[in-house]
Amino acid sequence: MSVSDEFPTATKTHTHPSGAAQFATAANVFSLLSDPTRLHLVWSLARGEADVNTLTEASGAARPAVSQHLAKLRLAGLVDVRKEGRRSVYSLHDGHLRRLVTEAVNHADHMVSGAPPHD
């Protein structure tokens, strides 16, 4: 199953004009996602919620680093966390981020594999 089959593309766009605040906020999101480990964590969460141990295993990063990256993502409002007993379970805040990361990784796959571009 391809990534595009797993995650639907955006079907609803916002009609209000974007201004400086929206562009600054979007740039901050891209800045946070520019770190490969954070991008991997968000990519993993795009597939479903997970705890720190699962995310550590999926990303291959050290547990303290994963915890620090998750804290940054949580403070930025990109991920949510809930307690389940002693575990902290993380999830993406919304579908916009899921689609953004999915499209970014799909784009990267085309660049790496040489697959032709498409809409």
N, C-alpha and C positions, 0 to 999 in steps of 0.2 A: 504494500500500500504506500503510495507516495504521500509526501507531506501535505500537498494540496488537497488530497482526499480526506486527510485527517482533520483539517481545519478549514472552515469556510472562509471565503473572502468577504470583505466588507460589502454590504448591500445598502447601507444607509449612510449618507454623508450629512454632515452638519452644514446648514445653509447660512449661518451667520458669518460675517467677514472676520478674518483672522487679523489680529493686530500684534503690536510689539510684545504684549504679555504672553500671547499664545506662542509666538515664535521663540521667545526666551525660554518658556517652559518646555517646548518641544526640544530645543537645543540641549537643555539640561537632561532630558530623558535620553537623548542620543549620547550625551557625555557619559551618563551612568552605564549605558549599554556598550560603550566602547571598550570596556575591560572584558577580555575573553572569558574569564571565570564568571563574572556577573551575567554575561550574555548566556553562557551555558546554564547557569542556574535558572534564569528566566525561561530559556528554551525548555528545560526540564519541567518547570512549573506550567508551561503551556500545555503539557500533556496531562496535568492533573496535580492536585495538592500532594505535598510530600513533607516529611520531617527532615531535620538537619542530617541525620545519619544517611538517609536515602539520597539526599542531595550531595553529600560528601562523596558517597560511593559513585554516583552518576558523574560528577564533575572531575573526580580524581584529585581534587584540591585538599589541602589539610583542613581538618575540622575547624580550627580557630579562624582560618581565612574565610571559610564558608560562612561562619557565624557573623563575621565582620561585614562581608558583602551583603548578607541578608539584612543586617541592621541598616545599612545604607539604603538598600532598596525599600525597606519598610518605612524609614524616615522620609523618603521621597514620595511615599504614597503609591509605589508601584506594586508592592506585595502586601498582603494581609497575613496576619498570624492569629491563630487561636490555640488555646491550650486544650490538650486531650490527655488528661491525667498529668503525667510529668513531661510529656512530649509537647513541643511546639510544632504545630502543623502550618505550613506556609502555602499560600495560593496567590495567583495573580489577582490584582485588584479589578481588572476589567478585560473585556474582549478586545478593546483597542490595542492594548499591549500584546496580547496573544497574536493578533493578526500582524502587527508590526514586526514582531520577532520572527514569525513564520515566514513572512515575505522577505525579510533580510536574510534569513538562512537559505531560503529557496534561491534568492539572487546569488548568494555566495556559492551555492551548489552549481549554478550555471557557470559562474566565473571559473570555478575550479575544474569542473568536468568538461567545459567547452560546449555544453548543450546550447542549442540556439535559443535566443530570447523569444518570449511570447507574452501575451496579455493574460 
